[in-house]
Amino acid sequence: MRISSRAAQNGTIWAVILFLTVAFFVFVVPKFVGVQNGGPNATLATIRGLEACLELYAVEHNGKYPVGTVEEASKALIAPGIDPRTKKPIEPYISEWPKDEWGTPLFYKYPTRKPTDQLPAIWSAGPDLRNGTNDDVIIWHWEQ
């Protein structure tokens, strides 16, 4: 199947728009949501930004998210490798793994233990810096 140059251009335009949207949520929103001492709100914005990067990754990988934990996901998003079609390096989805408002890297897990979950779990240990306590900042509720 051959893709017309116009269709390829439209795909490229949408990829650029999606990339700019992701960059906005990852780098700009956390600065304005709960500016100093923003805590959970700024961390939620950072988690949402990472979620957007992962969605872009999944779109470009047949709906599949990076399998594993932070180590595997960060490798997939920061150093995605070579495009098998063009033989050119794939642009990174993020430049570094995001941290929460307390300076701790976000947690990631996919798949989760719940078989009904189709999305990765992304969370922060919260202000006490201990994973699994009541102050954790979580988007999806899941079983660790």
N, C-alpha and C positions, 0 to 999 in steps of 0.2 A: 504494500500500500504506500502510495506516495502522498506526502503532505504538501499542499501548495505553499508557496512562499508567503502568501497573505495569511494563511492559517498559522504558519510558524511565527509570523510577526505578531499576530494577535495573541498567541500563546506567550510570546516573550513579553509583550506589554503587560499581560495579566500577571506574569511572574514578577516583573519589576514592581507593579502596584502592590502585590502581596508582600514582597520583600520590604518595601518602604513602610507598609502598615506594620509589619512585624518589628522593624527597627524602631518605629515610633513607640510601640508598646514596651519594647525591651529597654530602650535607652531614655526616652523623653518622659513618658507617663510616670515612672517611679520618682522622677525628680520633682514632679508637681503634686502628686498625690501624697499627702502627709509629709511635706517637706521636712524638716528636721523632726526627729522623734515621731515619724510617721507610723512606725511599727507595723501592725498587721495590714493596714490599708496599702501602704507602699509595697509590702511583701506580696500581697495579693496581686497587685499590678505587675510585679516582676514575674510571679508565677504565670499570670495570664500571658505575658510576653513570651515566656518559654513555651507555653502551651501553643501559641501561634506559630512559633518556629517548628515545633514538632508536627503541627498540622501541615505546614508547608512540606516538611520532610516526607510525611506520609503520602501527600498528594503526588510527590515525585517518585515514590517507591511503592506504587500499586496499593496504597492504603495501609502499608505496614509501618509501624513505629519501631524505633530501635529496641531490641530485646535486651533486657538485663537491668542494670542499675546505672548509677551516675557515670561510672567508668565507661561502659559501653555506649551510653547515650552521648556523652561528651565527645567521644571519638567520632561518632557518626555525624554530629553536628559541627564540630570544630575542624575536623580533617576528613571530609567525606570521600576523598579518593579521586579516581579518574572516571569520567563518563565513558562507558563502554562504546557508545555510539560515535562520539566525537574524538575520543582519545585525549581529551583536554581535562585539566584539573577542574573539579567541581568547586564552585565558590562555597566557602563556609557559610553555614546558616547563622552561626554566632561566633564571636571572636574569643569568648571565654565563658566558662560555666557561670551562670548567674548566682549571686549571693543574696541572702535576705537582708533585712535592715540591720541585723545584728552581726553582719559580716560572715555568716556561716553559709557554705554552699547549699543550694536547694537539694532535696532528696528526689530521687526518681526511681520508679519501678514499673516494668512492663514485661510480661503481663502480671496482673495482680492475682491474688488467690481466688478472687471471685470470678467464676467463669462467665458471668453475665457482663462484666466490665469489658468494654471494647476500647477504652482509653487508658493511657498510662496514668499512674498516680504521681503527682508532684506535690511536695509539701516542704514546709520549713519547721525546724525544731522549735521555733519561737524564741521569745526573750530569755528563757532559762537555758537555752542552748542544749537541751536534752530531748532527744527524740522519744516520742511516745507518751508525752505528758499532756495535760489539759490545755496548755497554751500553744500547742502546735498550730500552725497556719496551714489548713488543708482545703483544697478545692473539692476533691472527690472523697467521699467517705468509703473506706475500704478496710479490709482486715490485713494487718501486716503479716 
